């Protein structure tokens, strides 16, 4: 080993572009003794020391250029991303102000906005080297988009039976909805055995016509939120055709708010009953008459028994006037 060190020594340290090479130690140095050992250790120490020298790195900058819109009364969380410099970083609001209900916290903008509108502000970031950078921002607070049914129709010409799986988007505390879907009866027919619920914990009732499907869905437990696929049905092409539908949908939230969506051309009111209900009429109607009220859902067998009892009473009682006459002494 001593001869090997004497004839050839090569030590390489690579750290932050620092390269130290020692090789072919010339005579008259004898590296086989204590002097050679101390020389090797010195080279190692020098390499380690050089590795700790901090060389200039990437300039501190903020990579987040904009923020997504915030929705009133909904949780908001946006990250301010920083590149370069030396961590840890510190963040501060320099100019302007954040929307009401939002705050700057550990490099994030969080909270629940309470007022609609657009605000402008500046964020300043500092690093451990006391370098600073800033970024101007504009943040818009808006009302959340209303719930909608996305029918996700095929974009190609259909020749065989196919499924339609509508998805509810932007659902926020939706307790239920009713929809009336129509299609061209000259091009498509409905597979009656195909109407299915896609989610547990819901009640679904529907009514069929020659070219329409009226359907009510109610959440029996927790209200619908986010994206939900709730039902599906199949159409059968009568000829090779592209797919188009018309639909009108009413959504009801757990707070009793209503919203509406129209897909396709307006309905022909002479042939199709309007499924929407004026909210003022709802207020005067009994709650059990509202198909979107989960408490109004009854056992179909019980309903049939009630109808049978009513029919039986009518057949038994007959004309009340005749009964009075027959019972006179």
C-alpha positions, 0 to 999 in steps of 0.5 A, a space after each residue: 500500500 505504501 508503494 502504491 501511494 508513493 508511485 501514484 496518488 489521485 484524489 478528486 473532490 467535486 463540489 460546487 464545480 471545485 475540482 482538486 487533483 493530486 497525482 504522480 507525487 514526484 521524488 524525493 518525497 517518500 509517502 510511505 512514512 508519516 509525512 506521506 500520510 499527513 500529506 494525503 490527509 491534508 489534501 482530503 481536508 482541503 477538498 472538504 473545506 472547498 466543498 463548503 464554499 458557497 458559489 452563486 446559484 439561481 437568482 431568487 424569483 417567484 414562479 407563480 404568475 397568477 391565481 385561479 378565481 375564488 368562489 364566494 363562501 368556498 374554501 380557497 387555497 393557492 400556493 406562491 411558488 418560489 425558485 432560486 435563492 437560499 431557503 427559508 423564504 419569508 412572504 409579505 403583502 406589500 401593496 394592495 390588499 387580499 379579498 375579504 376573508 383571505 389571508 397570506 399564510 406560509 407562502 399560501 393564500 387561504 381562507 373563505 372569501 366573503 365578497 365578490 370583486 377583483 383586487 390587486 396586490 403585491 407579494 414580496 419574497 425574501 430569502 436567507 441571503 436577504 435577497 428580495 423579489 416581488 410579483 404583482 397579482 390580481 385575484 377575482 372573487 366570483 359566484 360559483 358556476 351553477 350545477 349542470 348536466 354534461 351528457 357527454 354525447 358521442 362525437 361520431 356517427 352511431 350505428 349500434 346501441 350505445 350508452 349515455 352517462 350524464 355527469 353532474 358538474 359544479 354540484 354544491 349541496 345539490 339535494 336533487 334534480 329533475 330533467 326532461 330529455 328528448 331526442 329525434 324519434 325518427 332516428 333513435 329509440 330508447 332501450 327501456 331496460 337500460 335506465 339505471 341509477 349509477 350511485 348508491 343512496 339515491 332515489 330515482 323515478 322516471 316516466 317514458 314517452 315515445 321520444 322523451 325521458 322525464 327523470 327525478 333523482 334525490 339524494 337520500 343522505 348527503 347532498 351531491 357535491 363536485 362531479 357526480 355520475 348519477 344515471 345512464 340510459 341507452 339509445 338505439 339508432 334507427 339509422 346511422 346518425 350523429 347524436 343530439 339531445 334536448 334537455 331541460 333540468 331543474 336543480 334544487 340545493 339543500 338550502 332550497 335554492 333552484 337553478 335551471 339548465 337548458 341544453 339544445 333547442 327550446 322545447 315545443 310546449 305544445 307537445 311536451 309538458 314543462 317540468 319546471 315549477 315556479 318557486 312561488 307556486 312551490 311555496 304554496 304547495 304542500 311539501 309532499 308534492 315536491 318530487 325533489 323533497 326526500 321526505 315526499 318519497 313514499 312506498 309505491 306499494 303503499 301508494 297503490 293500496 291507498 288508491 285501491 282503498 279509495 276506489 273501493 270506497 267509491 264503489 261501496 258508497 255509490 251516489 250519496 244522494 241515493 243512499 240518503 233516499 233509501 235510508 229514509 223511513 
